[in-house]
């Protein structure tokens, strides 16, 4: 029987304002397990845009000094504390995004508990998590595939189902932007629900892959700067789309407003296009003029994660993982690869076998 590890190797985010902030530490002691702790052997992690801007010190929320990065991790339970009831040795588990956020809306008290930001994340070989801050990995996925779900998956699910009165229903029209993790998973969830999807991208090659994933229409936003109007014109009677998964920020929100239908929902998730656009971004009055709902989402609670995982198993949904997998020792290269937007879908790090 393999002995329980007492030390780990891990990355920490130092004070530099670039990817040199990623510091590798070896022989870091693992504290003794508390009653409700689960010791996890982390095997895969995946990156999000959030991880990049945490390293660059432009993340708008709190970051703990020398925090272990990455919210997204998949691994195997090595040991459990005496009071653990949710998991047993050998179970495959995933980290949740906000530790302590199990159901309902996020509260100010919990907002600083983001894994890989306010709390230590998963780019470590071993660590202990409270059993409540883990979920079981979907049985139809490999650990690599499952490692992509914590942030992007739950965010996409929350965008489509988190507002109960506007939850996705068969026949709805959904607009996604680009080929990042949230957008791809949003496309997959929407198609599994029997919806129509309009996707945007900037390359013909990516457009073909989006079509293979089920996108009904793909618009090239570089060739068509008024893609929001084009998307609206594709919908029945040109009424507009029911949901927009808005990831671009100030550079795309104007077109999202052009695409949305009256009483539709624009879920604002990120700002991968930058914090500032070329012109004054729309404001609250634009939502009034369009008669729509604009909703900010900061991932979601564990209850949505578990709901999403059931749907992933039932529909055998496979997250799209970039063909390039980085080694644990290549973390800085992985960050740069993603920053350069060379990835398609989710970018993963293999921590260990």
C-alpha positions in Angstrom: 0.0 0.0 0.0 1.4 3.4 -1.0 2.1 5.6 2.0 0.3 8.9 2.4 2.4 11.8 1.1 3.6 14.3 3.7 5.0 17.0 1.3 3.9 18.4 -2.1 5.3 20.4 -5.0 3.2 23.3 -6.1 3.0 26.7 -7.8 2.4 30.0 -6.0 1.5 33.4 -7.4 4.2 35.9 -6.4 4.2 39.7 -6.5 5.4 40.2 -10.1 2.8 41.6 -12.6 3.3 39.0 -15.3 3.7 35.2 -15.7 7.0 35.3 -13.9 4.8 35.6 -10.8 4.3 31.8 -11.2 6.8 30.4 -8.7 7.5 26.6 -8.3 7.9 25.4 -4.7 9.1 21.9 -3.7 8.9 19.9 -0.5 6.0 22.0 0.9 4.7 20.2 4.1 1.1 19.0 3.9 -0.8 19.8 7.2 -2.4 16.9 9.1 -5.9 16.2 8.0 -8.7 17.8 9.9 -11.9 15.9 10.7 -13.7 16.9 7.5 -10.7 17.1 5.2 -10.1 15.1 2.0 -6.6 14.6 0.8 -6.6 14.8 -3.0 -3.9 13.7 -5.5 -4.4 16.3 -8.2 -3.9 14.8 -11.7 -5.2 17.5 -14.1 -6.0 21.2 -13.9 -7.4 23.5 -16.5 -6.8 27.2 -17.1 -9.3 30.1 -17.3 -8.8 33.7 -18.4 -9.1 34.5 -14.7 -5.9 32.7 -14.0 -4.0 34.8 -16.5 -5.2 38.1 -15.1 -4.5 37.0 -11.5 -0.9 36.5 -12.5 -0.9 39.9 -14.3 -2.5 41.5 -11.1 -5.4 42.9 -13.1 -8.1 40.6 -11.5 -10.8 42.9 -9.9 -11.3 40.7 -6.9 -9.1 39.8 -3.9 -6.1 37.6 -4.2 -4.2 36.1 -1.2 -0.4 36.5 -1.1 1.4 33.5 -2.6 -1.9 31.7 -3.4 -1.7 28.4 -5.3 -3.3 29.1 -8.7 -6.2 27.5 -10.6 -9.8 26.9 -9.6 -10.1 23.9 -11.8 -8.8 20.5 -10.7 -9.5 16.8 -11.0 -8.0 14.2 -8.9 -8.3 11.1 -6.7 -9.0 10.9 -3.0 -6.0 9.5 -1.2 -7.2 9.8 2.4 -10.2 11.2 4.4 -10.6 12.7 7.8 -12.5 10.9 10.6 -15.7 12.8 10.0 -15.9 12.6 6.2 -19.1 11.1 4.8 -19.3 12.5 1.2 -16.2 10.7 -0.2 -14.0 7.7 0.2 -10.5 6.7 -0.8 -10.3 6.1 -4.5 -13.1 8.5 -5.5 -12.6 10.9 -8.4 -13.3 14.4 -7.3 -13.4 18.0 -8.7 -12.8 21.3 -6.9 -15.6 23.8 -6.6 -15.0 27.5 -7.6 -16.1 29.4 -4.4 -15.3 27.5 -1.2 -18.3 27.6 1.1 -20.8 28.5 -1.7 -23.1 25.5 -1.8 -26.5 26.9 -2.8 -28.3 30.1 -3.6 -26.8 33.5 -4.4 -23.2 34.4 -3.7 -22.8 36.5 -0.5 -20.2 39.2 0.2 -18.9 37.0 3.0 -18.1 34.2 0.5 -16.9 36.4 -2.4 -13.3 36.3 -1.3 -13.2 32.4 -1.1 -12.5 31.8 -4.8 -10.3 28.7 -5.3 -7.0 29.9 -6.9 -7.6 33.5 -5.8 -8.6 34.0 -2.2 -8.0 30.3 -1.4 -5.3 27.9 -2.5 -6.1 26.2 -5.8 -5.2 23.0 -7.6 -1.8 23.5 -9.3 -0.3 21.3 -6.6 0.4 17.6 -6.5 -1.5 17.1 -3.3 -3.7 19.2 -1.0 -6.5 18.9 1.5 -9.9 20.3 0.8 -13.0 20.3 3.1 -15.3 17.6 1.8 -18.0 20.2 1.2 -15.7 22.0 -1.3 -15.5 19.0 -3.7 -17.9 17.3 -6.0 -17.8 13.9 -7.6 -16.5 13.7 -11.1 -19.0 12.8 -13.9 -18.6 9.0 -14.5 -18.6 9.4 -18.3 -15.5 11.7 -18.3 -11.8 11.2 -18.0 -10.1 13.3 -15.3 -8.6 15.5 -18.0 -12.1 16.2 -19.4 -13.6 16.7 -16.0 -10.9 19.1 -14.9 -12.4 21.7 -17.3 -15.8 22.1 -15.5 -15.3 24.0 -12.3 -15.3 27.5 -13.7 -16.3 27.4 -17.4 -18.8 24.6 -17.1 -20.7 26.0 -14.1 -20.6 29.5 -15.5 -22.1 28.3 -18.8 -24.7 26.2 -16.9 -25.6 29.2 -14.7 -25.9 31.5 -17.7 -28.5 29.2 -19.2 -30.3 27.8 -16.1 -29.4 29.9 -13.1 -32.2 32.4 -13.5 -35.1 30.1 -12.9 -37.8 32.3 -14.5 -35.7 32.4 -17.7 -34.2 28.9 -17.7 -33.3 27.5 -21.1 -36.1 25.6 -22.8 -36.3 23.6 -26.0 -36.5 25.7 -29.1 -34.8 28.8 -27.6 -32.1 30.6 -29.5 -28.7 31.1 -27.9 -25.8 33.3 -29.0 -22.3 32.3 -28.0 -19.1 34.3 -28.6 -15.8 32.7 -29.6 -14.3 29.3 -28.9 -13.2 29.6 -25.2 -14.4 27.1 -22.6 -17.6 28.9 -21.4 -18.7 29.5 -25.0 -18.1 26.0 -26.2 -19.8 24.4 -23.2 -22.7 26.8 -23.5 -23.1 25.6 -27.1 -23.0 22.0 -26.0 -25.5 22.5 -23.2 -27.9 24.4 -25.5 -27.8 21.7 -28.2 -28.4 19.0 -25.6 -31.5 21.0 -24.6 -32.9 21.1 -28.1 -32.0 24.7 -28.8 -30.7 26.7 -31.8 -27.2 28.2 -31.5 -25.6 31.1 -33.3 -21.8 31.2 -32.6 -19.3 33.8 -33.4 -15.6 33.4 -34.3 -12.8 35.0 -36.3 -11.5 32.1 -38.3 -12.9 29.8 -41.0 -11.1 26.8 -39.4 -12.7 27.4 -36.0 -16.1 27.9 -37.7 -16.0 24.4 -39.1 -15.3 22.9 -35.7 -18.2 25.0 -34.2 -20.5 23.5 -36.9 -19.3 20.0 -36.1 -20.2 20.7 -32.4 -23.7 21.6 -33.5 -23.8 25.3 -34.1 -26.7 26.1 -36.5 -25.1 29.3 -37.7 -21.5 30.7 -37.4 -20.7 34.4 -37.9 -17.3 35.8 -38.5 -17.1 38.9 -36.3 -14.1 40.3 -38.2 -15.8 40.1 -41.5 -19.2 41.2 -40.1 -18.8 44.0 -37.5 -22.6 44.1 -37.2 -22.9 40.5 -36.3 -25.5 41.3 -33.6 -28.0 42.5 -36.2 -27.1 39.6 -38.4 -27.8 37.1 -35.6 -31.1 38.8 -34.8 -32.1 38.5 -38.5 -31.5 34.7 -38.4 -34.2 34.2 -35.7 -37.9 33.6 -36.3 -39.5 36.8 -37.4 -36.2 38.6 -36.6 -37.3 38.9 -33.0 -33.8 38.1 -31.6 -32.1 35.5 -29.5 -33.4 34.3 -26.1 -29.9 34.1 -24.4 -26.5 35.7 -25.1 -23.5 34.3 -23.3 -21.5 37.5 -23.2 -17.8 37.0 -22.7 -16.2 39.8 -24.6 -17.1 42.7 -22.4 -17.1 46.4 -23.7 -15.9 45.3 -27.1 -18.9 43.0 -27.8 -21.8 44.2 -25.5 -23.2 46.6 -28.1 -23.7 43.8 -30.6 -25.1 41.5 -27.9 -27.8 44.2 -27.3 -28.5 44.3 -31.0 -29.0 40.5 -31.0 -31.2 40.1 -27.9 -35.0 39.8 -28.1 -37.4 41.6 -25.9 -37.4 40.0 -22.5 -34.3 38.0 -23.4 -31.3 37.5 -21.1 -27.7 38.7 -21.7 -25.5 36.9 -19.2 -22.3 39.0 -18.7 -19.4 36.7 -17.8 -16.1 38.3 -18.7 -14.1 40.8 -20.6 -11.7 38.8 -22.8 -11.8 41.6 -25.3 -10.4 44.0 -22.7 -11.9 46.4 -20.1 -12.3 49.2 -22.6 -13.8 49.3 -26.1 -13.2 51.6 -29.0 -16.3 53.6 -28.1 -18.5 54.4 -25.1 -20.0 51.1 -24.1 -23.8 50.8 -23.6 -25.3 51.5 -20.2 -28.3 50.5 -18.2 -30.7 52.6 -20.3 -29.8 50.5 -23.3 -31.3 47.5 -21.4 -34.5 49.5 -21.0 -34.6 50.4 -24.7 -34.1 46.8 -25.7 -36.5 45.5 -23.0 -34.0 42.9 -21.9 -32.3 41.5 -18.8 -28.6 41.9 -18.3 -27.2 39.7 -15.6 -23.7 39.3 -14.2 -22.6 35.8 -13.2 -19.7 34.9 -11.0 -19.6 31.1 -11.7 -22.2 29.6 -9.4 -22.9 27.4 -6.3 -22.1 23.7 -5.8 -25.8 22.8 -6.3 -25.5 24.0 -9.9 -22.3 22.1 -10.4 -23.9 18.9 -9.3 -27.0 19.6 -11.4 -24.8 20.2 -14.5 -22.8 17.0 -13.8 -26.0 15.0 -13.9 -26.9 16.5 -17.2 -23.4 15.8 -18.5 -23.7 12.1 -17.6 -27.3 11.8 -18.9 -26.4 13.4 -22.3 -22.9 12.0 -22.5 -21.5 15.5 -23.1 -17.7 15.6 -23.6 -16.0 18.9 -23.0 -13.8 20.1 -25.8 -10.2 20.0 -24.7 -7.4 21.7 -26.7 -5.1 19.1 -28.4 -2.0 20.6 -26.7 -1.6 19.4 -23.1 1.1 21.0 -21.0 3.3 19.3 -18.4 3.3 20.5 -14.8 6.8 22.0 -15.4 5.5 24.0 -18.4 3.0 26.2 -16.6 4.4 29.6 -17.8 4.3 28.3 -21.4 0.7 27.2 -20.9 -0.3 30.7 -19.6 1.4 32.4 -22.6 -0.2 29.9 -25.0 -3.7 30.8 -23.7 -2.9 34.5 -23.5 -2.0 34.4 -27.2 -5.4 32.8 -27.8 -3.9 29.7 -29.5 -6.2 27.4 -27.7 -9.6 25.9 -28.8 -11.9 24.9 -26.0 -10.2 24.2 -22.6 -6.5 24.2 -22.0 -5.3 21.5 -19.6 -2.2 20.9 -17.4 -1.2 17.3 -16.6 0.1 17.5 -13.0 0.9 13.8 -12.6 -0.3 10.3 -13.6 
